[in-house]
Amino acid sequence: MAKWLKAKEIEIDDHQVVEPISVPEGIQILNLYDYQELDSDDPERTRIENDVEKACRDARSKFEEDTGHTFAERGFALYCERPTAPELALPVYPVQEVVSIFYLDPAGELQEWDSEQWQASVGEESLPATLRPKPGYSWPPMLCCTARALQLNVLAGYPPDEMPTTAVRAMKMMLTHLWNNDGVTSLRATHKMPHAYDTIMYNYMVEV
């Protein structure tokens, strides 16, 4: 089994990350009634919007951490050592597309692997997503003894119109929890997570 470095978020073309919970939704969920009474140019209004935006992002990130599942569709760079097996299992889910692949050749020079020489199995039905050389090809010669011999740039997560509604419901619970506890998710939190959160979380847990 390949050893992967921690996935690194990257920008892919002009793809825009859309959070599952928008700022207006977050303001409504958190019942921030005073916000509506503020003038549009009031600095306090901007501060609240920024705080809610961060809280929505943190809620999504925490749910992803709890489940091992990627929800907001975005780009990742995945790094691993030189493959020794005929097939690689990718460490994020769901992968929508393998955009490009690079590798370090034996001289340590970065090269792009021709897309005509590899094939990937991706999508929600592919758990995990996999990569392998096409028939008649093999892994390109790579530099050994480095954790960055192979780099995959992938698009992972769900498009906004395909976001699982129950997952968003759990993120909204987490948003309320974080807001009520100043970002605390440990046993020190004064407000406990609803049991429904755990139920949804377990349904979305994946191991890749």
PyMOL commands that place a pseudoatom at each C-alpha (Angstrom):
pseudoatom trace, name=CA, resn=MET, resi=1, chain=A, elem=C, hetatm=0, pos=[0.000, 0.000, 0.000]
pseudoatom trace, name=CA, resn=ALA, resi=2, chain=A, elem=C, hetatm=0, pos=[1.369, 3.400, -0.993]
pseudoatom trace, name=CA, resn=LYS, resi=3, chain=A, elem=C, hetatm=0, pos=[2.182, 5.928, 1.701]
pseudoatom trace, name=CA, resn=TRP, resi=4, chain=A, elem=C, hetatm=0, pos=[0.522, 9.261, 0.983]
pseudoatom trace, name=CA, resn=LEU, resi=5, chain=A, elem=C, hetatm=0, pos=[1.433, 12.652, 2.337]
pseudoatom trace, name=CA, resn=LYS, resi=6, chain=A, elem=C, hetatm=0, pos=[-1.411, 14.780, 3.693]
pseudoatom trace, name=CA, resn=ALA, resi=7, chain=A, elem=C, hetatm=0, pos=[-3.550, 16.033, 0.817]
pseudoatom trace, name=CA, resn=LYS, resi=8, chain=A, elem=C, hetatm=0, pos=[-2.866, 19.674, -0.031]
pseudoatom trace, name=CA, resn=GLU, resi=9, chain=A, elem=C, hetatm=0, pos=[-5.671, 21.921, -1.238]
pseudoatom trace, name=CA, resn=ILE, resi=10, chain=A, elem=C, hetatm=0, pos=[-4.910, 23.644, -4.546]
pseudoatom trace, name=CA, resn=GLU, resi=11, chain=A, elem=C, hetatm=0, pos=[-6.707, 25.775, -7.113]
pseudoatom trace, name=CA, resn=ILE, resi=12, chain=A, elem=C, hetatm=0, pos=[-7.709, 24.000, -10.303]
pseudoatom trace, name=CA, resn=ASP, resi=13, chain=A, elem=C, hetatm=0, pos=[-8.333, 26.228, -13.322]
pseudoatom trace, name=CA, resn=ASP, resi=14, chain=A, elem=C, hetatm=0, pos=[-11.148, 28.655, -12.479]
pseudoatom trace, name=CA, resn=HIS, resi=15, chain=A, elem=C, hetatm=0, pos=[-13.031, 26.253, -10.208]
pseudoatom trace, name=CA, resn=GLN, resi=16, chain=A, elem=C, hetatm=0, pos=[-14.762, 28.064, -7.351]
pseudoatom trace, name=CA, resn=VAL, resi=17, chain=A, elem=C, hetatm=0, pos=[-15.256, 26.380, -3.973]
pseudoatom trace, name=CA, resn=VAL, resi=18, chain=A, elem=C, hetatm=0, pos=[-18.891, 26.578, -2.880]
pseudoatom trace, name=CA, resn=GLU, resi=19, chain=A, elem=C, hetatm=0, pos=[-19.460, 25.955, 0.821]
pseudoatom trace, name=CA, resn=PRO, resi=20, chain=A, elem=C, hetatm=0, pos=[-22.430, 23.685, 1.680]
pseudoatom trace, name=CA, resn=ILE, resi=21, chain=A, elem=C, hetatm=0, pos=[-23.734, 26.365, 4.075]
pseudoatom trace, name=CA, resn=SER, resi=22, chain=A, elem=C, hetatm=0, pos=[-23.851, 29.920, 2.708]
pseudoatom trace, name=CA, resn=VAL, resi=23, chain=A, elem=C, hetatm=0, pos=[-23.347, 32.976, 4.911]
pseudoatom trace, name=CA, resn=PRO, resi=24, chain=A, elem=C, hetatm=0, pos=[-27.037, 34.041, 4.682]
pseudoatom trace, name=CA, resn=GLU, resi=25, chain=A, elem=C, hetatm=0, pos=[-28.077, 30.500, 5.641]
pseudoatom trace, name=CA, resn=GLY, resi=26, chain=A, elem=C, hetatm=0, pos=[-25.624, 30.536, 8.543]
pseudoatom trace, name=CA, resn=ILE, resi=27, chain=A, elem=C, hetatm=0, pos=[-26.984, 33.860, 9.815]
pseudoatom trace, name=CA, resn=GLN, resi=28, chain=A, elem=C, hetatm=0, pos=[-30.499, 32.435, 9.693]
pseudoatom trace, name=CA, resn=ILE, resi=29, chain=A, elem=C, hetatm=0, pos=[-29.520, 29.178, 11.401]
pseudoatom trace, name=CA, resn=LEU, resi=30, chain=A, elem=C, hetatm=0, pos=[-27.769, 31.062, 14.204]
pseudoatom trace, name=CA, resn=ASN, resi=31, chain=A, elem=C, hetatm=0, pos=[-30.730, 33.416, 14.709]
pseudoatom trace, name=CA, resn=LEU, resi=32, chain=A, elem=C, hetatm=0, pos=[-28.592, 36.559, 14.477]
pseudoatom trace, name=CA, resn=TYR, resi=33, chain=A, elem=C, hetatm=0, pos=[-31.560, 38.933, 14.566]
pseudoatom trace, name=CA, resn=ASP, resi=34, chain=A, elem=C, hetatm=0, pos=[-29.490, 42.026, 15.387]
pseudoatom trace, name=CA, resn=TYR, resi=35, chain=A, elem=C, hetatm=0, pos=[-27.608, 41.570, 12.119]
pseudoatom trace, name=CA, resn=GLN, resi=36, chain=A, elem=C, hetatm=0, pos=[-30.650, 42.543, 10.052]
pseudoatom trace, name=CA, resn=GLU, resi=37, chain=A, elem=C, hetatm=0, pos=[-30.928, 45.880, 11.865]
pseudoatom trace, name=CA, resn=LEU, resi=38, chain=A, elem=C, hetatm=0, pos=[-27.394, 46.972, 10.966]
pseudoatom trace, name=CA, resn=ASP, resi=39, chain=A, elem=C, hetatm=0, pos=[-26.707, 49.336, 8.081]
pseudoatom trace, name=CA, resn=SER, resi=40, chain=A, elem=C, hetatm=0, pos=[-25.040, 47.774, 5.037]
pseudoatom trace, name=CA, resn=ASP, resi=41, chain=A, elem=C, hetatm=0, pos=[-21.890, 49.868, 5.601]
pseudoatom trace, name=CA, resn=ASP, resi=42, chain=A, elem=C, hetatm=0, pos=[-21.696, 49.182, 9.331]
pseudoatom trace, name=CA, resn=PRO, resi=43, chain=A, elem=C, hetatm=0, pos=[-18.325, 47.530, 10.198]
pseudoatom trace, name=CA, resn=GLU, resi=44, chain=A, elem=C, hetatm=0, pos=[-20.129, 45.328, 12.715]
pseudoatom trace, name=CA, resn=ARG, resi=45, chain=A, elem=C, hetatm=0, pos=[-22.194, 43.826, 9.890]
pseudoatom trace, name=CA, resn=THR, resi=46, chain=A, elem=C, hetatm=0, pos=[-19.020, 42.937, 7.999]
pseudoatom trace, name=CA, resn=ARG, resi=47, chain=A, elem=C, hetatm=0, pos=[-17.468, 41.462, 11.142]
pseudoatom trace, name=CA, resn=ILE, resi=48, chain=A, elem=C, hetatm=0, pos=[-20.494, 39.231, 11.705]
pseudoatom trace, name=CA, resn=GLU, resi=49, chain=A, elem=C, hetatm=0, pos=[-20.480, 38.075, 8.073]
pseudoatom trace, name=CA, resn=ASN, resi=50, chain=A, elem=C, hetatm=0, pos=[-16.779, 37.206, 8.296]
pseudoatom trace, name=CA, resn=ASP, resi=51, chain=A, elem=C, hetatm=0, pos=[-17.285, 35.322, 11.571]
pseudoatom trace, name=CA, resn=VAL, resi=52, chain=A, elem=C, hetatm=0, pos=[-20.220, 33.362, 10.167]
pseudoatom trace, name=CA, resn=GLU, resi=53, chain=A, elem=C, hetatm=0, pos=[-18.319, 32.572, 6.964]
pseudoatom trace, name=CA, resn=LYS, resi=54, chain=A, elem=C, hetatm=0, pos=[-15.439, 31.144, 8.992]
pseudoatom trace, name=CA, resn=ALA, resi=55, chain=A, elem=C, hetatm=0, pos=[-17.829, 29.185, 11.220]
pseudoatom trace, name=CA, resn=CYS, resi=56, chain=A, elem=C, hetatm=0, pos=[-19.585, 27.658, 8.169]
pseudoatom trace, name=CA, resn=ARG, resi=57, chain=A, elem=C, hetatm=0, pos=[-16.222, 26.654, 6.726]
pseudoatom trace, name=CA, resn=ASP, resi=58, chain=A, elem=C, hetatm=0, pos=[-15.067, 25.220, 10.076]
pseudoatom trace, name=CA, resn=ALA, resi=59, chain=A, elem=C, hetatm=0, pos=[-18.308, 23.222, 10.437]
pseudoatom trace, name=CA, resn=ARG, resi=60, chain=A, elem=C, hetatm=0, pos=[-17.791, 21.654, 7.017]
pseudoatom trace, name=CA, resn=SER, resi=61, chain=A, elem=C, hetatm=0, pos=[-14.117, 20.991, 7.749]
pseudoatom trace, name=CA, resn=LYS, resi=62, chain=A, elem=C, hetatm=0, pos=[-14.929, 19.317, 11.086]
pseudoatom trace, name=CA, resn=PHE, resi=63, chain=A, elem=C, hetatm=0, pos=[-17.558, 17.070, 9.495]
pseudoatom trace, name=CA, resn=GLU, resi=64, chain=A, elem=C, hetatm=0, pos=[-15.060, 16.105, 6.789]
pseudoatom trace, name=CA, resn=GLU, resi=65, chain=A, elem=C, hetatm=0, pos=[-12.482, 15.354, 9.480]
pseudoatom trace, name=CA, resn=ASP, resi=66, chain=A, elem=C, hetatm=0, pos=[-14.972, 13.225, 11.427]
pseudoatom trace, name=CA, resn=THR, resi=67, chain=A, elem=C, hetatm=0, pos=[-16.016, 11.198, 8.375]
pseudoatom trace, name=CA, resn=GLY, resi=68, chain=A, elem=C, hetatm=0, pos=[-12.903, 11.073, 6.186]
pseudoatom trace, name=CA, resn=HIS, resi=69, chain=A, elem=C, hetatm=0, pos=[-15.222, 12.255, 3.418]
pseudoatom trace, name=CA, resn=THR, resi=70, chain=A, elem=C, hetatm=0, pos=[-14.755, 15.319, 1.163]
pseudoatom trace, name=CA, resn=PHE, resi=71, chain=A, elem=C, hetatm=0, pos=[-17.873, 17.433, 0.603]
pseudoatom trace, name=CA, resn=ALA, resi=72, chain=A, elem=C, hetatm=0, pos=[-17.102, 20.925, -0.749]
pseudoatom trace, name=CA, resn=GLU, resi=73, chain=A, elem=C, hetatm=0, pos=[-15.780, 20.217, -4.243]
pseudoatom trace, name=CA, resn=ARG, resi=74, chain=A, elem=C, hetatm=0, pos=[-12.209, 21.495, -4.588]
pseudoatom trace, name=CA, resn=GLY, resi=75, chain=A, elem=C, hetatm=0, pos=[-8.758, 20.676, -5.871]
pseudoatom trace, name=CA, resn=PHE, resi=76, chain=A, elem=C, hetatm=0, pos=[-6.144, 18.580, -4.083]
pseudoatom trace, name=CA, resn=ALA, resi=77, chain=A, elem=C, hetatm=0, pos=[-2.534, 17.699, -4.752]
pseudoatom trace, name=CA, resn=LEU, resi=78, chain=A, elem=C, hetatm=0, pos=[-1.786, 14.133, -3.673]
pseudoatom trace, name=CA, resn=TYR, resi=79, chain=A, elem=C, hetatm=0, pos=[1.803, 12.978, -3.160]
pseudoatom trace, name=CA, resn=CYS, resi=80, chain=A, elem=C, hetatm=0, pos=[3.178, 9.477, -2.682]
pseudoatom trace, name=CA, resn=GLU, resi=81, chain=A, elem=C, hetatm=0, pos=[6.317, 7.429, -3.072]
pseudoatom trace, name=CA, resn=ARG, resi=82, chain=A, elem=C, hetatm=0, pos=[7.121, 5.408, -6.190]
pseudoatom trace, name=CA, resn=PRO, resi=83, chain=A, elem=C, hetatm=0, pos=[4.306, 2.834, -6.674]
pseudoatom trace, name=CA, resn=THR, resi=84, chain=A, elem=C, hetatm=0, pos=[5.203, -0.830, -6.437]
pseudoatom trace, name=CA, resn=ALA, resi=85, chain=A, elem=C, hetatm=0, pos=[1.704, -2.293, -6.875]
pseudoatom trace, name=CA, resn=PRO, resi=86, chain=A, elem=C, hetatm=0, pos=[-0.150, -2.453, -10.199]
pseudoatom trace, name=CA, resn=GLU, resi=87, chain=A, elem=C, hetatm=0, pos=[-2.859, -0.119, -8.868]
pseudoatom trace, name=CA, resn=LEU, resi=88, chain=A, elem=C, hetatm=0, pos=[-2.997, 2.869, -6.494]
pseudoatom trace, name=CA, resn=ALA, resi=89, chain=A, elem=C, hetatm=0, pos=[-5.920, 3.601, -4.153]
pseudoatom trace, name=CA, resn=LEU, resi=90, chain=A, elem=C, hetatm=0, pos=[-6.328, 7.362, -3.779]
pseudoatom trace, name=CA, resn=PRO, resi=91, chain=A, elem=C, hetatm=0, pos=[-6.620, 8.852, -0.258]
pseudoatom trace, name=CA, resn=VAL, resi=92, chain=A, elem=C, hetatm=0, pos=[-9.592, 11.205, -0.831]
pseudoatom trace, name=CA, resn=TYR, resi=93, chain=A, elem=C, hetatm=0, pos=[-13.265, 10.475, -1.606]
pseudoatom trace, name=CA, resn=PRO, resi=94, chain=A, elem=C, hetatm=0, pos=[-15.196, 11.061, -3.755]
pseudoatom trace, name=CA, resn=VAL, resi=95, chain=A, elem=C, hetatm=0, pos=[-12.770, 11.909, -6.562]
pseudoatom trace, name=CA, resn=GLN, resi=96, chain=A, elem=C, hetatm=0, pos=[-14.587, 13.490, -9.501]
pseudoatom trace, name=CA, resn=GLU, resi=97, chain=A, elem=C, hetatm=0, pos=[-11.622, 13.817, -11.840]
pseudoatom trace, name=CA, resn=VAL, resi=98, chain=A, elem=C, hetatm=0, pos=[-7.891, 13.175, -12.013]
pseudoatom trace, name=CA, resn=VAL, resi=99, chain=A, elem=C, hetatm=0, pos=[-6.830, 16.389, -13.731]
pseudoatom trace, name=CA, resn=SER, resi=100, chain=A, elem=C, hetatm=0, pos=[-3.104, 15.790, -14.223]
pseudoatom trace, name=CA, resn=ILE, resi=101, chain=A, elem=C, hetatm=0, pos=[-0.244, 13.604, -12.988]
pseudoatom trace, name=CA, resn=PHE, resi=102, chain=A, elem=C, hetatm=0, pos=[3.411, 14.513, -12.519]
pseudoatom trace, name=CA, resn=TYR, resi=103, chain=A, elem=C, hetatm=0, pos=[6.401, 12.502, -11.369]
pseudoatom trace, name=CA, resn=LEU, resi=104, chain=A, elem=C, hetatm=0, pos=[10.066, 12.925, -10.524]
pseudoatom trace, name=CA, resn=ASP, resi=105, chain=A, elem=C, hetatm=0, pos=[12.227, 11.031, -12.988]
pseudoatom trace, name=CA, resn=PRO, resi=106, chain=A, elem=C, hetatm=0, pos=[15.385, 9.209, -11.799]
pseudoatom trace, name=CA, resn=ALA, resi=107, chain=A, elem=C, hetatm=0, pos=[17.355, 12.446, -12.298]
pseudoatom trace, name=CA, resn=GLY, resi=108, chain=A, elem=C, hetatm=0, pos=[14.967, 14.318, -10.016]
pseudoatom trace, name=CA, resn=GLU, resi=109, chain=A, elem=C, hetatm=0, pos=[13.353, 16.300, -12.845]
pseudoatom trace, name=CA, resn=LEU, resi=110, chain=A, elem=C, hetatm=0, pos=[9.598, 16.897, -12.776]
pseudoatom trace, name=CA, resn=GLN, resi=111, chain=A, elem=C, hetatm=0, pos=[7.776, 15.323, -15.715]
pseudoatom trace, name=CA, resn=GLU, resi=112, chain=A, elem=C, hetatm=0, pos=[4.104, 15.141, -16.693]
pseudoatom trace, name=CA, resn=TRP, resi=113, chain=A, elem=C, hetatm=0, pos=[2.712, 11.658, -17.248]
pseudoatom trace, name=CA, resn=ASP, resi=114, chain=A, elem=C, hetatm=0, pos=[0.914, 11.423, -20.580]
pseudoatom trace, name=CA, resn=SER, resi=115, chain=A, elem=C, hetatm=0, pos=[-2.826, 10.920, -19.968]
pseudoatom trace, name=CA, resn=GLU, resi=116, chain=A, elem=C, hetatm=0, pos=[-2.853, 8.363, -22.793]
pseudoatom trace, name=CA, resn=GLN, resi=117, chain=A, elem=C, hetatm=0, pos=[-0.796, 6.044, -20.565]
pseudoatom trace, name=CA, resn=TRP, resi=118, chain=A, elem=C, hetatm=0, pos=[-2.909, 5.936, -17.387]
pseudoatom trace, name=CA, resn=GLN, resi=119, chain=A, elem=C, hetatm=0, pos=[-6.507, 5.316, -16.382]
pseudoatom trace, name=CA, resn=ALA, resi=120, chain=A, elem=C, hetatm=0, pos=[-8.464, 6.263, -13.277]
pseudoatom trace, name=CA, resn=SER, resi=121, chain=A, elem=C, hetatm=0, pos=[-11.636, 4.928, -11.719]
pseudoatom trace, name=CA, resn=VAL, resi=122, chain=A, elem=C, hetatm=0, pos=[-13.476, 7.855, -10.111]
pseudoatom trace, name=CA, resn=GLY, resi=123, chain=A, elem=C, hetatm=0, pos=[-16.912, 8.965, -8.912]
pseudoatom trace, name=CA, resn=GLU, resi=124, chain=A, elem=C, hetatm=0, pos=[-19.099, 8.114, -5.935]
pseudoatom trace, name=CA, resn=GLU, resi=125, chain=A, elem=C, hetatm=0, pos=[-19.233, 4.455, -6.904]
pseudoatom trace, name=CA, resn=SER, resi=126, chain=A, elem=C, hetatm=0, pos=[-15.443, 4.181, -6.758]
pseudoatom trace, name=CA, resn=LEU, resi=127, chain=A, elem=C, hetatm=0, pos=[-14.481, 3.753, -3.111]
pseudoatom trace, name=CA, resn=PRO, resi=128, chain=A, elem=C, hetatm=0, pos=[-11.627, 4.210, -3.191]
pseudoatom trace, name=CA, resn=ALA, resi=129, chain=A, elem=C, hetatm=0, pos=[-10.825, 5.909, -6.472]
pseudoatom trace, name=CA, resn=THR, resi=130, chain=A, elem=C, hetatm=0, pos=[-7.960, 4.097, -8.184]
pseudoatom trace, name=CA, resn=LEU, resi=131, chain=A, elem=C, hetatm=0, pos=[-5.180, 4.815, -10.657]
pseudoatom trace, name=CA, resn=ARG, resi=132, chain=A, elem=C, hetatm=0, pos=[-3.241, 2.370, -12.797]
pseudoatom trace, name=CA, resn=PRO, resi=133, chain=A, elem=C, hetatm=0, pos=[-1.270, 2.318, -16.059]
pseudoatom trace, name=CA, resn=LYS, resi=134, chain=A, elem=C, hetatm=0, pos=[-3.306, 1.498, -19.152]
pseudoatom trace, name=CA, resn=PRO, resi=135, chain=A, elem=C, hetatm=0, pos=[-2.807, -1.961, -20.682]
pseudoatom trace, name=CA, resn=GLY, resi=136, chain=A, elem=C, hetatm=0, pos=[0.512, -2.051, -22.474]
pseudoatom trace, name=CA, resn=TYR, resi=137, chain=A, elem=C, hetatm=0, pos=[2.055, 0.618, -20.230]
pseudoatom trace, name=CA, resn=SER, resi=138, chain=A, elem=C, hetatm=0, pos=[3.733, 0.629, -16.824]
pseudoatom trace, name=CA, resn=TRP, resi=139, chain=A, elem=C, hetatm=0, pos=[4.509, 3.169, -14.144]
pseudoatom trace, name=CA, resn=PRO, resi=140, chain=A, elem=C, hetatm=0, pos=[7.071, 5.649, -15.493]
pseudoatom trace, name=CA, resn=PRO, resi=141, chain=A, elem=C, hetatm=0, pos=[10.602, 5.417, -14.080]
pseudoatom trace, name=CA, resn=MET, resi=142, chain=A, elem=C, hetatm=0, pos=[10.674, 7.496, -10.893]
pseudoatom trace, name=CA, resn=LEU, resi=143, chain=A, elem=C, hetatm=0, pos=[13.114, 8.741, -8.327]
pseudoatom trace, name=CA, resn=CYS, resi=144, chain=A, elem=C, hetatm=0, pos=[13.248, 6.341, -5.392]
pseudoatom trace, name=CA, resn=CYS, resi=145, chain=A, elem=C, hetatm=0, pos=[13.280, 7.070, -1.669]
pseudoatom trace, name=CA, resn=THR, resi=146, chain=A, elem=C, hetatm=0, pos=[11.123, 10.191, -1.785]
pseudoatom trace, name=CA, resn=ALA, resi=147, chain=A, elem=C, hetatm=0, pos=[7.563, 10.748, -0.598]
pseudoatom trace, name=CA, resn=ARG, resi=148, chain=A, elem=C, hetatm=0, pos=[6.900, 13.074, -3.557]
pseudoatom trace, name=CA, resn=ALA, resi=149, chain=A, elem=C, hetatm=0, pos=[7.845, 10.783, -6.426]
pseudoatom trace, name=CA, resn=LEU, resi=150, chain=A, elem=C, hetatm=0, pos=[4.290, 10.939, -7.788]
pseudoatom trace, name=CA, resn=GLN, resi=151, chain=A, elem=C, hetatm=0, pos=[1.902, 13.906, -7.708]
pseudoatom trace, name=CA, resn=LEU, resi=152, chain=A, elem=C, hetatm=0, pos=[-1.759, 13.715, -8.681]
pseudoatom trace, name=CA, resn=ASN, resi=153, chain=A, elem=C, hetatm=0, pos=[-3.883, 16.831, -9.088]
pseudoatom trace, name=CA, resn=VAL, resi=154, chain=A, elem=C, hetatm=0, pos=[-7.498, 15.852, -8.533]
pseudoatom trace, name=CA, resn=LEU, resi=155, chain=A, elem=C, hetatm=0, pos=[-10.925, 17.395, -8.134]
pseudoatom trace, name=CA, resn=ALA, resi=156, chain=A, elem=C, hetatm=0, pos=[-12.730, 15.841, -5.175]
pseudoatom trace, name=CA, resn=GLY, resi=157, chain=A, elem=C, hetatm=0, pos=[-15.995, 16.420, -3.345]
pseudoatom trace, name=CA, resn=TYR, resi=158, chain=A, elem=C, hetatm=0, pos=[-19.547, 17.064, -4.540]
pseudoatom trace, name=CA, resn=PRO, resi=159, chain=A, elem=C, hetatm=0, pos=[-20.807, 19.658, -7.017]
pseudoatom trace, name=CA, resn=PRO, resi=160, chain=A, elem=C, hetatm=0, pos=[-23.157, 22.093, -5.203]
pseudoatom trace, name=CA, resn=ASP, resi=161, chain=A, elem=C, hetatm=0, pos=[-26.281, 20.635, -6.821]
pseudoatom trace, name=CA, resn=GLU, resi=162, chain=A, elem=C, hetatm=0, pos=[-25.318, 17.106, -5.753]
pseudoatom trace, name=CA, resn=MET, resi=163, chain=A, elem=C, hetatm=0, pos=[-24.460, 17.819, -2.119]
pseudoatom trace, name=CA, resn=PRO, resi=164, chain=A, elem=C, hetatm=0, pos=[-26.049, 15.161, 0.164]
pseudoatom trace, name=CA, resn=THR, resi=165, chain=A, elem=C, hetatm=0, pos=[-28.807, 16.875, 2.146]
pseudoatom trace, name=CA, resn=THR, resi=166, chain=A, elem=C, hetatm=0, pos=[-28.305, 14.787, 5.285]
pseudoatom trace, name=CA, resn=ALA, resi=167, chain=A, elem=C, hetatm=0, pos=[-24.614, 15.700, 5.333]
pseudoatom trace, name=CA, resn=VAL, resi=168, chain=A, elem=C, hetatm=0, pos=[-25.522, 19.391, 5.126]
pseudoatom trace, name=CA, resn=ARG, resi=169, chain=A, elem=C, hetatm=0, pos=[-27.937, 18.867, 8.020]
pseudoatom trace, name=CA, resn=ALA, resi=170, chain=A, elem=C, hetatm=0, pos=[-25.083, 17.507, 10.128]
pseudoatom trace, name=CA, resn=MET, resi=171, chain=A, elem=C, hetatm=0, pos=[-22.872, 20.458, 9.179]
pseudoatom trace, name=CA, resn=LYS, resi=172, chain=A, elem=C, hetatm=0, pos=[-25.622, 22.831, 10.315]
pseudoatom trace, name=CA, resn=MET, resi=173, chain=A, elem=C, hetatm=0, pos=[-25.676, 21.056, 13.681]
pseudoatom trace, name=CA, resn=MET, resi=174, chain=A, elem=C, hetatm=0, pos=[-21.919, 21.444, 13.890]
pseudoatom trace, name=CA, resn=LEU, resi=175, chain=A, elem=C, hetatm=0, pos=[-22.200, 25.125, 12.954]
pseudoatom trace, name=CA, resn=THR, resi=176, chain=A, elem=C, hetatm=0, pos=[-24.567, 25.764, 15.865]
pseudoatom trace, name=CA, resn=HIS, resi=177, chain=A, elem=C, hetatm=0, pos=[-22.334, 23.750, 18.173]
pseudoatom trace, name=CA, resn=LEU, resi=178, chain=A, elem=C, hetatm=0, pos=[-19.195, 25.683, 17.207]
pseudoatom trace, name=CA, resn=TRP, resi=179, chain=A, elem=C, hetatm=0, pos=[-20.947, 29.048, 17.473]
pseudoatom trace, name=CA, resn=ASN, resi=180, chain=A, elem=C, hetatm=0, pos=[-22.371, 28.293, 20.911]
pseudoatom trace, name=CA, resn=ASN, resi=181, chain=A, elem=C, hetatm=0, pos=[-19.011, 27.052, 22.191]
pseudoatom trace, name=CA, resn=ASP, resi=182, chain=A, elem=C, hetatm=0, pos=[-16.632, 29.571, 20.605]
pseudoatom trace, name=CA, resn=GLY, resi=183, chain=A, elem=C, hetatm=0, pos=[-15.198, 26.930, 18.296]
pseudoatom trace, name=CA, resn=VAL, resi=184, chain=A, elem=C, hetatm=0, pos=[-14.749, 24.264, 21.008]
pseudoatom trace, name=CA, resn=THR, resi=185, chain=A, elem=C, hetatm=0, pos=[-15.419, 20.680, 19.899]
pseudoatom trace, name=CA, resn=SER, resi=186, chain=A, elem=C, hetatm=0, pos=[-13.883, 18.849, 22.877]
pseudoatom trace, name=CA, resn=LEU, resi=187, chain=A, elem=C, hetatm=0, pos=[-15.339, 17.674, 26.178]
pseudoatom trace, name=CA, resn=ARG, resi=188, chain=A, elem=C, hetatm=0, pos=[-14.958, 21.265, 27.439]
pseudoatom trace, name=CA, resn=ALA, resi=189, chain=A, elem=C, hetatm=0, pos=[-17.893, 22.319, 25.264]
pseudoatom trace, name=CA, resn=THR, resi=190, chain=A, elem=C, hetatm=0, pos=[-20.870, 23.454, 27.327]
pseudoatom trace, name=CA, resn=HIS, resi=191, chain=A, elem=C, hetatm=0, pos=[-23.378, 22.534, 24.588]
pseudoatom trace, name=CA, resn=LYS, resi=192, chain=A, elem=C, hetatm=0, pos=[-23.348, 18.894, 23.443]
pseudoatom trace, name=CA, resn=MET, resi=193, chain=A, elem=C, hetatm=0, pos=[-23.797, 17.682, 19.905]
pseudoatom trace, name=CA, resn=PRO, resi=194, chain=A, elem=C, hetatm=0, pos=[-27.222, 16.153, 19.144]
pseudoatom trace, name=CA, resn=HIS, resi=195, chain=A, elem=C, hetatm=0, pos=[-27.331, 12.379, 18.870]
pseudoatom trace, name=CA, resn=ALA, resi=196, chain=A, elem=C, hetatm=0, pos=[-28.542, 12.821, 15.292]
pseudoatom trace, name=CA, resn=TYR, resi=197, chain=A, elem=C, hetatm=0, pos=[-25.134, 14.237, 14.373]
pseudoatom trace, name=CA, resn=ASP, resi=198, chain=A, elem=C, hetatm=0, pos=[-23.391, 11.004, 15.344]
pseudoatom trace, name=CA, resn=THR, resi=199, chain=A, elem=C, hetatm=0, pos=[-25.940, 8.959, 13.415]
pseudoatom trace, name=CA, resn=ILE, resi=200, chain=A, elem=C, hetatm=0, pos=[-25.378, 10.950, 10.224]
pseudoatom trace, name=CA, resn=MET, resi=201, chain=A, elem=C, hetatm=0, pos=[-21.609, 11.027, 10.758]
pseudoatom trace, name=CA, resn=TYR, resi=202, chain=A, elem=C, hetatm=0, pos=[-21.364, 7.228, 10.970]
pseudoatom trace, name=CA, resn=ASN, resi=203, chain=A, elem=C, hetatm=0, pos=[-23.384, 6.886, 7.773]
pseudoatom trace, name=CA, resn=TYR, resi=204, chain=A, elem=C, hetatm=0, pos=[-20.829, 8.970, 5.890]
pseudoatom trace, name=CA, resn=MET, resi=205, chain=A, elem=C, hetatm=0, pos=[-17.634, 7.588, 7.393]
pseudoatom trace, name=CA, resn=VAL, resi=206, chain=A, elem=C, hetatm=0, pos=[-15.232, 6.187, 4.809]
pseudoatom trace, name=CA, resn=GLU, resi=207, chain=A, elem=C, hetatm=0, pos=[-11.778, 4.680, 4.957]
pseudoatom trace, name=CA, resn=VAL, resi=208, chain=A, elem=C, hetatm=0, pos=[-9.493, 5.389, 2.033]
for i in range(1, 208): cmd.bond("trace and resi %d" % i, "trace and resi %d" % (i + 1))
show_as sticks, trace
zoom trace
